[in-house]
């Protein structure tokens, strides 16, 4: 058993998992899992730079996480940074800030690496489920990008494309610095066109049509699931491995794109940081389901964080064996 800490810093949120992992048995015991909306990717699609206030929000979350990691005594920490920091001109400022607080440099990973971590985290528990057909298509709908991975026990093909809930919202649903409330039909059509073009790109290298089970990850998917389940508040235990029918996803997507900020904010499972971006995120999920003809999506609360934790634990054990 190895105690590890994994941090996933994306475009919209930064998340921490501390877990005891036993690679030989495939057992992962979660000790702490938390998420903070920091919107690191705020404006990066337009400016090419990480905003100063976004960096400060991220560094504040890092200081909180550093205290938790110290308290629980993880043997090793791995910090993975994804879409927003890949795109930014001033990512060195981000790297040095994280290093100063946590003592490790963030690994600014490629989209393909991100996809592999996500696939491992999402499917390790599902691999032996006889009621789910393979291959799996794992889709991780983030703030700035969406990862597509097809595989059985291991990754067969992967592709990252630049559509995510924050990027699509900022690109098409913001007018004069204000999110449209609700968006117009023309704005929604522009989002849909970008998503369809991204799906065309993904299909060039990932056999989307071969998928037999769609597994959805990240906040847009889990929020849609919480709404579909009628939860009064967010409950990861009920959301994890829920199977949400296509019709429910379509209904919720339409509702998110036609409701006001106040109406979305009043939904019990809605995190405040997702209120303005959930419409675009739900539309990404809907478009994927329509493209592959999926009748349902299996929702996973285990994702890139769990994949990072597993990989880190395996590396610790490998280092111990060599020493």
Backbone bond lengths (Angstrom), bond angles and torsions (degrees), N, CA, C in turn:
res aa  C-N    CA-C-N  psi(-1)  N-CA   C-N-CA  omega(-1)  CA-C   N-CA-C  phi
1 X - - - 1.469 - - 1.528 109.51 -
2 X 1.319 116.05 133.56 1.461 122.03 -178.91 1.523 109.09 -128.43
3 X 1.323 116.02 129.58 1.471 120.28 177.86 1.516 109.21 -92.55
4 X 1.329 115.53 120.17 1.462 120.45 -177.21 1.526 109.87 -129.72
5 X 1.325 113.98 159.43 1.464 120.85 174.03 1.520 108.02 -121.33
6 X 1.321 116.09 135.77 1.465 122.14 178.85 1.521 108.57 -126.54
7 X 1.314 115.44 133.45 1.466 120.93 175.34 1.518 108.37 -122.93
8 X 1.326 115.16 131.53 1.461 122.98 176.55 1.518 107.37 -116.68
9 X 1.312 116.58 114.29 1.467 121.16 -179.80 1.516 108.39 -109.59
10 X 1.316 115.76 108.30 1.446 121.44 -177.87 1.517 112.99 -106.39
11 X 1.301 115.95 -163.03 1.459 121.78 -177.62 1.522 111.98 -73.28
12 X 1.337 116.28 -35.65 1.457 121.04 -174.53 1.522 112.87 -106.97
13 X 1.333 117.62 -34.71 1.460 120.44 -172.70 1.522 111.36 -137.54
14 X 1.339 114.87 161.69 1.458 121.80 171.05 1.521 106.12 -124.58
15 X 1.357 116.00 133.56 1.454 119.64 -172.57 1.518 110.45 -131.77
16 X 1.316 115.27 149.65 1.460 122.66 -178.98 1.521 110.12 -125.37
17 X 1.329 116.21 136.95 1.460 122.51 169.85 1.516 108.33 -130.68
18 X 1.331 116.09 127.65 1.458 121.61 169.92 1.518 106.27 -116.52
19 X 1.336 116.59 126.79 1.458 119.96 -173.27 1.520 110.85 -148.87
20 X 1.330 114.34 153.30 1.461 121.91 169.36 1.516 107.11 -94.75
21 X 1.325 117.09 118.14 1.455 122.27 -176.31 1.524 110.77 -113.93
22 X 1.315 115.92 137.87 1.463 122.44 174.78 1.514 107.80 -123.27
23 X 1.348 117.48 92.32 1.468 120.34 -175.95 1.526 113.95 -57.27
24 X 1.343 118.25 -32.69 1.467 120.39 -177.25 1.524 112.21 -63.74
25 X 1.335 117.38 -34.82 1.464 121.19 -176.39 1.525 113.00 -104.89
26 X 1.341 116.43 -10.50 1.458 119.35 -177.10 1.512 113.48 75.34
27 X 1.330 116.73 21.75 1.465 120.46 -178.11 1.527 110.25 -97.10
28 X 1.329 115.50 132.02 1.457 122.24 175.57 1.526 108.08 -126.72
29 X 1.330 116.13 119.40 1.460 121.61 178.58 1.522 108.26 -106.48
30 X 1.308 115.72 113.59 1.461 121.82 -176.79 1.528 110.79 -77.85
31 X 1.332 116.28 126.98 1.471 121.37 177.92 1.520 111.57 -102.79
32 X 1.316 116.77 -36.24 1.467 120.81 179.22 1.516 108.43 -156.44
33 X 1.313 116.01 131.89 1.460 121.65 175.71 1.517 107.04 -139.20
34 X 1.309 116.82 124.30 1.470 119.35 -179.13 1.521 110.67 -147.31
35 X 1.320 114.67 159.85 1.461 121.34 -176.34 1.519 109.39 -139.96
36 X 1.338 115.85 140.00 1.457 121.82 175.99 1.525 108.11 -129.75
37 X 1.316 116.49 129.31 1.467 120.55 174.68 1.528 107.79 -79.15
38 X 1.336 116.26 117.00 1.470 119.86 -179.63 1.529 111.91 -119.24
39 X 1.349 116.71 -13.56 1.472 122.34 179.40 1.538 110.63 50.88
40 X 1.337 116.30 50.51 1.461 120.95 179.84 1.520 111.57 -57.33
41 X 1.330 116.52 -32.62 1.459 120.39 -177.75 1.515 115.01 -82.93
42 X 1.322 116.60 11.41 1.471 121.33 -178.96 1.533 110.95 -51.64
43 X 1.308 116.95 113.94 1.460 122.14 174.83 1.512 116.45 74.90
44 X 1.343 118.53 -1.10 1.468 119.53 -173.10 1.525 111.77 -67.69
45 X 1.321 117.80 -28.49 1.469 120.61 179.15 1.526 110.87 -64.28
46 X 1.339 116.56 -30.18 1.467 121.35 -177.95 1.528 111.99 -92.78
47 X 1.343 116.86 -41.54 1.470 120.25 -172.20 1.522 113.72 -96.88
48 X 1.351 116.25 -23.34 1.456 119.56 -175.24 1.509 113.76 77.76
49 X 1.345 117.60 5.93 1.463 121.93 -178.13 1.530 110.71 -130.55
50 X 1.333 115.41 152.12 1.460 120.94 173.11 1.522 108.40 -78.63
51 X 1.332 116.41 126.31 1.466 121.35 -179.08 1.526 110.42 -67.26
52 X 1.327 116.38 146.71 1.468 120.28 -176.78 1.526 111.98 -62.51
53 X 1.328 117.61 -41.51 1.462 118.86 -179.62 1.533 110.87 -68.98
54 X 1.337 117.38 -30.45 1.462 120.51 175.95 1.528 110.50 -67.29
55 X 1.328 116.54 -40.63 1.466 120.35 176.44 1.528 110.69 -62.55
56 X 1.308 117.10 -42.53 1.472 120.16 -179.02 1.522 111.11 -64.48
57 X 1.333 117.98 -40.44 1.469 120.38 176.53 1.533 110.75 -61.32
58 X 1.326 115.07 -40.99 1.468 120.16 -179.07 1.520 111.00 -66.99
59 X 1.314 117.10 -43.40 1.463 120.38 179.91 1.536 111.47 -65.88
60 X 1.327 117.12 -34.15 1.470 119.89 176.39 1.523 110.56 -63.28
61 X 1.322 116.54 -42.17 1.468 120.22 177.04 1.526 110.73 -64.47
62 X 1.331 117.57 -38.78 1.468 121.22 178.13 1.524 111.33 -61.20
63 X 1.323 116.77 -39.63 1.470 119.30 178.64 1.529 111.09 -64.83
64 X 1.326 116.55 -39.59 1.469 120.22 176.03 1.530 110.45 -62.66
65 X 1.324 116.89 -44.78 1.456 120.94 -177.96 1.532 111.18 -66.59
66 X 1.325 116.65 -36.41 1.471 120.24 179.49 1.522 110.92 -59.39
67 X 1.331 116.70 -39.02 1.467 120.72 179.32 1.526 111.37 -65.67
68 X 1.340 116.84 -40.70 1.464 120.74 179.91 1.528 110.70 -67.29
69 X 1.323 116.90 -42.42 1.464 121.43 179.59 1.526 110.55 -61.81
70 X 1.324 116.27 -42.08 1.464 120.53 178.79 1.523 110.77 -64.03
71 X 1.329 116.35 -42.09 1.464 121.28 -178.48 1.529 111.57 -63.54
72 X 1.323 117.64 -41.10 1.466 120.99 -175.94 1.526 113.56 -90.14
73 X 1.323 117.03 -12.21 1.453 120.01 171.20 1.513 116.10 70.03
74 X 1.339 117.58 50.82 1.460 120.73 177.18 1.529 110.42 -67.10
75 X 1.341 115.85 141.49 1.461 120.96 179.11 1.521 112.01 -71.26
76 X 1.318 116.49 -33.98 1.461 120.06 -179.33 1.514 109.36 -150.03
77 X 1.321 115.13 144.67 1.466 122.31 177.14 1.513 108.94 -116.30
78 X 1.315 114.65 136.48 1.466 120.17 172.99 1.519 108.41 -125.86
79 X 1.312 116.18 127.41 1.464 123.16 -177.63 1.523 107.65 -114.25
80 X 1.321 115.73 116.59 1.461 121.24 -179.09 1.519 109.27 -112.35
81 X 1.321 116.50 129.48 1.463 121.78 179.20 1.520 108.61 -113.70
82 X 1.318 115.16 140.39 1.465 118.89 -172.39 1.529 112.20 -116.68
83 X 1.288 117.49 -135.25 1.461 122.54 -159.89 1.525 116.19 -51.82
84 X 1.330 118.53 -51.57 1.470 120.13 -172.08 1.522 111.74 -60.79
85 X 1.334 116.76 -43.09 1.461 119.48 -176.50 1.520 112.45 -77.21
86 X 1.340 117.23 -18.96 1.473 119.42 172.56 1.525 109.96 -68.08
87 X 1.323 116.25 -34.38 1.459 121.06 -171.93 1.532 114.03 -87.31
88 X 1.328 118.64 -14.23 1.460 121.30 -166.01 1.523 113.63 -87.74
89 X 1.344 115.64 137.86 1.463 121.39 176.33 1.531 111.59 -66.62
90 X 1.340 116.64 -34.19 1.464 120.97 -175.25 1.523 112.25 -101.22
91 X 1.339 117.04 35.99 1.457 118.61 -176.71 1.524 112.60 -67.65
92 X 1.360 117.90 -19.95 1.465 119.27 176.50 1.525 111.75 -62.07
93 X 1.321 116.73 -34.78 1.469 120.58 177.26 1.532 110.15 -63.43
94 X 1.309 115.65 -40.07 1.462 121.64 176.49 1.531 110.62 -64.29
95 X 1.323 116.81 -47.55 1.468 121.36 -178.30 1.524 110.99 -60.58
96 X 1.313 117.41 -46.33 1.465 120.30 -178.12 1.523 111.83 -67.34
97 X 1.314 117.25 -34.97 1.459 120.47 177.83 1.518 111.99 -64.86
98 X 1.325 116.71 -44.97 1.465 121.25 178.46 1.523 110.66 -64.44
99 X 1.329 117.31 -42.77 1.465 121.69 179.76 1.522 111.06 -60.09
100 X 1.322 116.53 -41.80 1.457 120.31 -179.41 1.522 113.40 -66.15
101 X 1.326 116.96 -31.77 1.469 120.78 -176.72 1.524 112.01 -88.27
102 X 1.330 116.92 -44.14 1.469 121.28 -170.93 1.530 114.00 -106.78
103 X 1.325 116.42 -13.12 1.454 118.73 177.78 1.511 114.51 81.77
104 X 1.322 118.36 5.53 1.459 122.01 175.47 1.527 109.03 -131.72
105 X 1.320 114.99 150.57 1.459 118.97 174.98 1.520 109.37 -84.43
106 X 1.314 117.36 137.30 1.472 118.81 174.15 1.516 110.04 -66.48
107 X 1.324 115.47 137.82 1.462 120.56 174.06 1.527 107.31 -88.12
108 X 1.303 115.69 111.71 1.458 119.17 178.46 1.522 106.36 -84.94
109 X 1.323 114.89 93.60 1.466 120.74 -170.07 1.524 111.38 -85.43
110 X 1.312 114.71 160.15 1.463 120.76 176.20 1.519 109.81 -76.47
111 X 1.310 115.44 165.64 1.459 119.33 176.88 1.518 112.28 -62.76
112 X 1.334 116.95 -34.89 1.461 119.56 179.34 1.531 111.29 -67.92
113 X 1.353 117.03 -39.58 1.466 119.86 176.38 1.525 110.63 -63.88
114 X 1.325 114.99 -41.67 1.467 120.46 178.39 1.527 110.21 -58.11
115 X 1.315 115.31 -42.83 1.461 120.31 -179.30 1.526 111.61 -64.18
116 X 1.334 117.35 -40.24 1.462 120.41 -179.76 1.520 111.49 -64.78
117 X 1.335 117.19 -43.23 1.469 120.55 176.57 1.525 110.56 -60.18
118 X 1.330 116.00 -44.32 1.466 120.36 -178.09 1.525 110.99 -62.74
119 X 1.329 116.63 -42.72 1.464 120.76 -178.63 1.530 110.54 -62.12
120 X 1.319 116.59 -46.03 1.462 120.47 179.86 1.520 110.74 -60.67
121 X 1.333 116.62 -47.87 1.460 119.72 -178.62 1.514 113.18 -63.26
122 X 1.340 116.05 -38.00 1.469 120.21 -174.44 1.512 113.51 -79.07
123 X 1.329 117.93 -31.90 1.466 119.61 -169.15 1.518 114.82 -107.63
124 X 1.330 118.39 -7.23 1.471 119.14 -176.39 1.530 111.19 -57.60
125 X 1.326 116.85 -38.55 1.469 120.80 178.89 1.532 112.07 -79.63
126 X 1.328 117.22 -24.09 1.465 120.87 -173.55 1.515 113.41 -89.66
127 X 1.345 116.61 -14.34 1.456 120.43 -172.02 1.527 112.80 -56.30
128 X 1.341 117.36 -33.41 1.461 120.13 -178.08 1.513 114.53 -97.70
129 X 1.345 117.07 8.61 1.465 120.45 -178.16 1.533 110.03 -79.12
130 X 1.327 117.20 107.15 1.463 121.66 -175.15 1.532 112.88 -66.28
131 X 1.351 116.90 -24.90 1.467 119.42 -176.44 1.524 112.41 -80.39
132 X 1.341 118.33 -5.88 1.456 121.27 179.44 1.527 109.52 -108.74
133 X 1.334 115.26 125.16 1.466 120.10 -179.28 1.525 110.79 -78.28
134 X 1.317 115.78 150.41 1.456 122.03 175.63 1.525 108.45 -113.37
135 X 1.317 116.90 156.40 1.461 128.01 8.15 1.524 113.53 -78.29
136 X 1.354 113.95 157.53 1.456 121.85 173.29 1.526 109.04 -84.35
137 X 1.326 115.10 144.67 1.465 120.75 163.37 1.518 106.51 -113.27
138 X 1.310 116.42 111.42 1.462 121.31 177.81 1.518 108.21 -96.37
139 X 1.330 116.45 126.88 1.465 121.16 176.53 1.524 108.52 -121.58
140 X 1.314 114.96 125.21 1.461 122.45 -179.47 1.527 106.74 -112.06
141 X 1.337 116.03 102.00 1.467 121.40 -176.10 1.511 108.47 -90.90
142 X 1.316 116.32 100.95 1.450 121.27 -178.17 1.511 112.57 -95.54
143 X 1.323 115.73 -164.22 1.453 120.91 179.51 1.514 112.16 -78.36
144 X 1.358 115.71 -41.95 1.455 119.59 -176.68 1.501 114.89 -107.98
145 X 1.327 117.34 -23.06 1.462 120.45 -176.45 1.515 110.35 -145.76
146 X 1.324 114.91 164.80 1.464 121.49 174.22 1.524 107.84 -127.02
147 X 1.335 114.99 132.18 1.457 121.03 179.72 1.529 109.34 -102.08
148 X 1.314 115.78 137.43 1.458 123.09 176.65 1.523 107.95 -119.06
149 X 1.321 117.22 126.46 1.461 120.90 179.32 1.519 109.38 -136.43
150 X 1.327 116.54 128.11 1.464 121.88 174.67 1.523 108.40 -111.64
151 X 1.321 116.06 136.13 1.450 119.90 176.75 1.512 111.78 -176.50
152 X 1.296 114.98 173.23 1.468 121.80 173.55 1.530 106.54 -103.10
153 X 1.352 117.07 -101.96 1.461 118.94 173.68 1.529 110.76 -78.37
154 X 1.327 116.08 -26.88 1.463 120.91 -178.47 1.524 109.72 -129.98
155 X 1.322 114.94 162.81 1.462 121.22 -178.88 1.519 110.15 -66.57
156 X 1.323 115.93 131.99 1.459 121.75 175.50 1.528 110.84 -103.49
157 X 1.319 116.31 -39.65 1.465 120.52 179.18 1.523 108.53 -155.64
158 X 1.338 115.70 147.75 1.467 119.85 -177.79 1.523 109.91 -147.75
159 X 1.315 115.59 150.88 1.468 121.05 176.94 1.524 109.01 -155.20
160 X 1.314 116.21 137.62 1.460 122.19 173.72 1.517 108.61 -109.03
161 X 1.329 116.43 134.06 1.471 120.60 178.19 1.523 109.29 -127.88
162 X 1.335 115.20 152.02 1.462 120.22 -171.57 1.524 113.37 -86.05
163 X 1.322 116.14 58.55 1.461 120.29 167.27 1.514 108.18 -127.82
164 X 1.318 116.24 127.66 1.453 122.57 177.79 1.509 108.38 -151.97
165 X 1.321 116.50 171.47 1.468 119.36 -172.47 1.531 112.73 -65.10
166 X 1.336 117.71 -37.70 1.466 119.80 179.78 1.525 110.41 -75.24
167 X 1.320 116.53 -47.14 1.472 119.93 -178.01 1.532 111.03 -59.76
168 X 1.342 118.21 -44.07 1.459 120.94 -179.44 1.533 111.79 -68.36
169 X 1.339 115.85 -36.87 1.465 119.10 178.08 1.518 110.63 -64.86
170 X 1.339 116.81 -48.68 1.465 120.02 -177.31 1.526 111.73 -68.05
171 X 1.329 116.75 -33.28 1.459 119.87 -176.56 1.528 112.15 -75.78
172 X 1.344 117.15 -35.40 1.463 119.05 -170.21 1.532 115.56 -125.51
173 X 1.309 118.65 -20.88 1.468 119.95 -172.13 1.521 113.70 -110.35
174 X 1.329 117.06 9.70 1.464 121.58 178.97 1.521 109.00 -113.90
175 X 1.328 116.36 129.06 1.460 122.87 177.02 1.523 108.30 -124.85
176 X 1.342 116.19 122.50 1.475 121.75 -179.29 1.530 111.57 53.40
177 X 1.328 115.35 40.47 1.455 120.57 175.71 1.514 115.65 80.65
178 X 1.329 117.08 4.19 1.466 121.27 -177.04 1.524 109.29 -121.53
179 X 1.346 116.34 133.08 1.459 120.53 177.47 1.522 109.80 -69.32
180 X 1.327 116.98 129.43 1.462 121.03 178.64 1.529 109.88 -61.51
181 X 1.315 115.80 138.78 1.469 119.41 -169.01 1.525 111.34 -139.77
182 X 1.329 118.99 86.39 1.471 127.75 -1.72 1.523 110.59 -87.59
183 X 1.353 117.94 172.39 1.461 121.02 179.00 1.522 111.76 -70.35
184 X 1.326 114.75 159.59 1.462 120.51 177.13 1.533 109.56 -81.60
185 X 1.325 115.32 166.42 1.463 119.90 176.83 1.527 111.22 -61.48
186 X 1.333 116.59 -36.32 1.465 120.38 179.58 1.533 110.66 -66.17
187 X 1.326 117.06 -40.13 1.463 120.12 178.03 1.532 111.09 -64.59
188 X 1.318 116.34 -43.60 1.470 120.53 178.91 1.527 110.22 -62.69
189 X 1.333 116.10 -39.55 1.469 120.45 178.90 1.529 111.02 -63.27
190 X 1.338 116.54 -36.20 1.469 120.51 178.89 1.528 110.93 -67.35
191 X 1.346 116.39 -40.49 1.466 120.21 175.90 1.520 109.50 -61.65
192 X 1.311 116.33 -47.99 1.464 121.73 -177.79 1.533 110.23 -59.49
193 X 1.330 117.25 -40.57 1.467 120.49 -179.48 1.528 111.03 -63.02
194 X 1.341 117.19 -41.57 1.461 120.69 177.32 1.529 111.08 -63.87
195 X 1.323 115.94 -41.96 1.469 119.70 179.77 1.521 110.67 -63.33
196 X 1.320 117.27 -44.67 1.465 120.91 -178.87 1.530 110.80 -63.25
197 X 1.337 116.42 -39.54 1.467 119.77 177.48 1.531 110.48 -64.50
198 X 1.333 116.45 -38.76 1.462 120.53 178.50 1.529 111.09 -67.06
199 X 1.322 116.70 -37.55 1.468 120.05 176.64 1.529 111.00 -64.62
200 X 1.321 116.84 -36.43 1.467 120.00 175.23 1.526 110.47 -60.83
201 X 1.347 116.36 -42.72 1.468 120.74 178.23 1.523 111.08 -63.45
202 X 1.331 116.18 -46.25 1.461 120.33 -179.00 1.528 110.39 -59.86
203 X 1.334 115.98 -40.38 1.468 120.63 -176.58 1.525 112.88 -68.28
204 X 1.336 117.31 -17.00 1.459 120.15 177.99 1.525 111.96 -66.30
205 X 1.353 116.87 -29.73 1.467 119.66 -176.78 1.517 113.78 -123.93
206 X 1.329 118.12 -10.88 1.467 121.76 179.32 1.530 108.52 -120.23
207 X 1.333 118.62 124.15 1.475 120.49 -178.47 1.529 111.60 -75.38
208 X 1.323 115.70 76.27 1.468 121.29 -175.57 1.526 111.58 -57.43
209 X 1.325 116.60 -37.93 1.463 120.55 -174.78 1.527 112.64 -67.96
210 X 1.334 117.28 -17.85 1.465 120.16 -179.01 1.528 112.71 -82.19
211 X 1.317 117.23 -12.23 1.470 121.30 -175.81 1.525 111.21 -62.50
212 X 1.319 115.45 138.58 1.458 121.21 176.91 1.521 112.27 -113.60
213 X 1.334 117.40 -22.21 1.466 121.34 175.61 1.522 108.34 -135.13
214 X 1.329 116.63 122.94 1.459 122.11 177.12 1.529 108.75 -92.25
215 X 1.329 115.65 124.83 1.467 121.77 178.17 1.526 107.75 -115.41
216 X 1.325 116.99 120.94 1.459 121.63 -175.84 1.513 112.34 -107.43
217 X 1.341 115.45 137.08 1.459 121.81 -177.32 1.526 111.30 -124.70
218 X 1.318 113.89 162.30 1.468 125.28 169.54 1.528 112.05 84.43
219 X 1.353 113.81 173.42 1.457 121.18 -165.40 1.509 116.70 -60.81
220 X 1.325 117.73 -36.80 1.471 118.59 178.32 1.522 110.44 -61.87
221 X 1.328 116.88 -44.03 1.461 121.32 -178.25 1.520 111.06 -69.11
222 X 1.330 117.06 -46.32 1.467 119.28 -177.55 1.527 111.62 -67.48
223 X 1.325 116.77 -31.85 1.469 119.76 177.12 1.525 110.39 -68.44
224 X 1.330 117.10 -44.77 1.465 120.60 175.59 1.529 109.67 -57.26
225 X 1.329 116.91 -42.27 1.465 120.73 179.94 1.523 111.36 -63.35
226 X 1.329 117.04 -43.90 1.462 120.16 179.05 1.516 112.13 -60.61
227 X 1.336 116.40 -39.44 1.473 120.54 177.03 1.527 109.83 -66.53
228 X 1.326 116.36 -44.80 1.469 120.71 -178.89 1.524 111.70 -61.08
229 X 1.330 116.43 -35.24 1.463 120.99 -179.88 1.523 112.78 -80.18
230 X 1.332 117.04 -7.34 1.462 120.98 179.09 1.515 113.87 70.41
231 X 1.328 117.55 31.05 1.460 120.84 -177.47 1.521 110.92 -73.81
232 X 1.309 115.78 139.86 1.465 120.63 177.88 1.523 110.87 -75.11
233 X 1.323 116.19 -28.62 1.459 121.72 175.94 1.523 108.40 -147.95
234 X 1.314 114.83 164.42 1.464 119.45 -175.76 1.520 110.70 -65.15
235 X 1.329 117.11 127.97 1.457 122.76 -179.23 1.530 107.78 -136.99
236 X 1.347 116.26 99.06 1.459 120.23 -174.37 1.524 111.94 -62.61
237 X 1.332 117.98 -30.77 1.470 120.58 -178.80 1.528 110.78 -64.58
238 X 1.342 117.44 -38.27 1.467 120.25 178.56 1.526 111.98 -77.77
239 X 1.316 115.98 -30.93 1.463 120.10 -177.71 1.526 111.38 -76.28
240 X 1.337 117.07 -36.54 1.464 121.72 -176.71 1.529 110.56 -61.43
241 X 1.320 115.57 121.11 1.470 125.35 179.73 1.531 113.57 70.24
242 X 1.343 117.17 15.63 1.466 119.58 170.71 1.528 108.74 -65.78
243 X 1.335 115.70 147.90 1.460 121.53 179.38 1.525 107.84 -114.09
244 X 1.335 116.07 109.74 1.459 121.93 -172.74 1.525 109.77 -104.12
245 X 1.336 117.76 121.48 1.474 121.03 -177.64 1.529 112.09 -67.54
246 X 1.323 114.85 154.14 1.465 121.51 178.51 1.522 111.70 -54.59
247 X 1.328 117.91 -44.43 1.465 120.43 -176.89 1.522 111.75 -59.73
248 X 1.328 117.05 -37.22 1.465 120.90 177.50 1.521 110.81 -66.26
249 X 1.331 116.72 -41.68 1.465 120.59 179.20 1.522 110.16 -63.19
250 X 1.335 116.70 -42.87 1.464 120.01 179.24 1.526 111.25 -62.74
251 X 1.324 115.48 -44.36 1.469 120.74 -179.60 1.529 111.02 -61.69
252 X 1.335 116.89 -44.13 1.470 120.87 -177.78 1.522 110.90 -70.93
253 X 1.319 116.91 -38.80 1.458 120.34 177.30 1.524 110.80 -58.81
254 X 1.325 116.58 -47.16 1.470 120.67 178.73 1.529 110.97 -62.52
255 X 1.334 115.81 -39.98 1.471 119.91 179.41 1.519 111.22 -63.86
256 X 1.348 117.78 -42.85 1.465 121.00 -178.30 1.522 111.74 -67.18
257 X 1.337 116.75 -30.40 1.455 120.92 -177.34 1.526 113.47 -87.68
258 X 1.322 117.19 -7.80 1.465 120.20 179.35 1.521 112.58 -117.34
259 X 1.317 117.76 -1.33 1.467 121.31 -178.94 1.528 111.01 -94.58
260 X 1.317 115.28 165.61 1.464 120.49 178.28 1.526 110.16 -89.98
261 X 1.325 115.18 167.47 1.466 120.74 176.91 1.526 110.37 -54.51
262 X 1.319 117.33 -45.37 1.471 121.43 -177.59 1.525 111.23 -63.83
263 X 1.327 116.30 -39.67 1.470 119.51 179.88 1.528 111.27 -66.50
264 X 1.335 116.55 -41.04 1.466 119.40 178.80 1.531 110.96 -68.77
265 X 1.321 115.95 -40.16 1.464 120.23 -178.96 1.521 112.35 -64.26
266 X 1.330 116.77 -25.34 1.471 120.93 -177.97 1.530 112.55 -80.07
267 X 1.324 117.90 -7.06 1.469 120.81 179.61 1.523 108.98 -73.23
268 X 1.316 116.79 129.25 1.465 121.64 -171.28 1.514 115.22 -58.65
269 X 1.344 118.03 -36.56 1.472 120.29 -176.24 1.526 112.73 -87.16
270 X 1.333 117.30 -1.60 1.464 120.83 -172.59 1.527 111.37 -81.09
271 X 1.337 116.42 120.31 1.458 120.50 172.78 1.526 107.68 -73.14
272 X 1.342 118.24 138.88 1.471 119.94 -178.48 1.519 113.61 -53.89
273 X 1.317 117.01 -33.24 1.452 120.20 -179.04 1.517 114.42 -74.34
274 X 1.339 117.66 -7.55 1.467 120.71 -179.13 1.529 112.42 -104.91
275 X 1.315 117.64 -6.10 1.466 120.99 -172.42 1.528 111.77 -55.73
276 X 1.335 117.29 -43.84 1.462 120.48 -175.18 1.520 113.96 -86.56
277 X 1.333 118.53 -11.79 1.472 120.03 -175.24 1.521 113.53 -115.24
278 X 1.333 117.68 -4.47 1.473 119.97 -175.47 1.526 111.82 -67.08
279 X 1.334 117.99 -31.58 1.470 119.48 179.62 1.515 111.20 -60.71
280 X 1.328 116.99 -48.02 1.458 120.73 179.31 1.524 110.76 -65.36
281 X 1.338 116.81 -41.09 1.465 120.34 179.78 1.518 112.57 -62.64
282 X 1.334 116.45 -43.31 1.463 120.80 178.94 1.528 110.55 -64.75
283 X 1.331 116.66 -35.48 1.467 120.27 -179.94 1.529 111.09 -68.38
284 X 1.334 117.00 -35.70 1.468 119.87 175.50 1.532 109.80 -60.40
285 X 1.338 116.71 -47.45 1.466 120.53 179.26 1.523 111.27 -60.56
286 X 1.316 116.88 -45.97 1.467 120.67 -179.30 1.525 111.09 -59.72
287 X 1.337 116.43 -45.01 1.466 120.11 -178.19 1.528 111.37 -63.21
288 X 1.320 116.78 -38.10 1.469 120.33 177.92 1.525 110.09 -63.34
289 X 1.333 116.17 -46.30 1.467 119.88 -178.97 1.522 110.82 -61.56
290 X 1.320 116.59 -39.95 1.462 119.96 179.47 1.526 111.28 -68.34
291 X 1.330 116.35 -38.05 1.462 119.58 -178.50 1.527 111.80 -63.22
292 X 1.345 117.28 -40.60 1.474 119.29 -175.87 1.526 112.74 -99.04
293 X 1.340 116.86 -1.33 1.458 120.14 179.91 1.521 113.33 71.32
294 X 1.335 117.23 31.93 1.466 120.97 -178.57 1.525 110.88 -73.97
295 X 1.311 116.40 132.30 1.469 120.80 177.71 1.522 111.41 -86.61
296 X 1.346 116.93 -15.84 1.454 120.84 178.77 1.519 109.29 -158.99
297 X 1.331 115.44 163.78 1.455 121.61 172.53 1.526 107.98 -122.14
298 X 1.334 116.35 131.97 1.457 121.97 173.34 1.522 106.95 -88.73
299 X 1.316 116.28 121.84 1.463 121.29 -173.38 1.525 109.85 -94.49
300 X 1.320 116.06 132.54 1.465 119.96 179.27 1.522 110.46 -121.02
301 X 1.324 115.09 131.96 1.466 121.08 171.80 1.527 110.06 -85.71
302 X 1.329 116.56 -10.72 1.460 121.14 178.06 1.512 108.23 -98.48
303 X 1.310 115.34 126.22 1.454 118.70 -169.19 1.514 110.36 -148.13
304 X 1.320 116.48 -138.22 1.459 120.89 -175.82 1.527 111.88 -59.26
305 X 1.332 117.38 -35.11 1.472 120.26 178.99 1.519 111.01 -59.38
306 X 1.318 116.55 -46.37 1.465 120.94 -179.84 1.526 110.49 -66.10
307 X 1.330 116.26 -37.82 1.456 119.61 177.17 1.516 111.90 -63.93
308 X 1.333 117.04 -41.18 1.469 121.56 176.98 1.526 109.91 -63.08
309 X 1.339 116.68 -43.17 1.467 120.60 -179.72 1.522 111.02 -62.07
310 X 1.348 117.03 -45.41 1.456 120.23 179.57 1.522 111.23 -60.73
311 X 1.316 117.08 -46.63 1.460 121.08 -178.42 1.527 110.52 -63.12
312 X 1.320 117.02 -40.76 1.462 120.96 -179.36 1.519 111.03 -65.84
313 X 1.327 116.96 -42.59 1.468 120.68 178.84 1.521 110.98 -62.84
314 X 1.331 116.53 -40.75 1.470 120.14 178.57 1.525 110.83 -63.35
315 X 1.341 116.74 -38.46 1.465 119.88 179.28 1.519 111.48 -68.19
316 X 1.343 117.62 -38.39 1.462 121.13 177.58 1.521 109.89 -61.84
317 X 1.317 116.74 -47.00 1.462 120.54 -178.83 1.528 111.33 -64.58
318 X 1.326 116.10 -38.04 1.455 120.36 178.10 1.526 111.07 -64.95
319 X 1.345 116.21 -41.28 1.466 120.63 177.45 1.520 110.51 -63.32
320 X 1.333 116.46 -40.84 1.472 120.88 -179.53 1.535 110.70 -63.70
321 X 1.322 116.70 -38.71 1.456 120.51 -179.04 1.532 111.89 -68.82
322 X 1.349 116.08 -33.14 1.460 119.83 -179.66 1.516 112.31 -76.59
323 X 1.366 116.17 -26.41 1.467 119.23 -176.00 1.519 112.63 -84.62
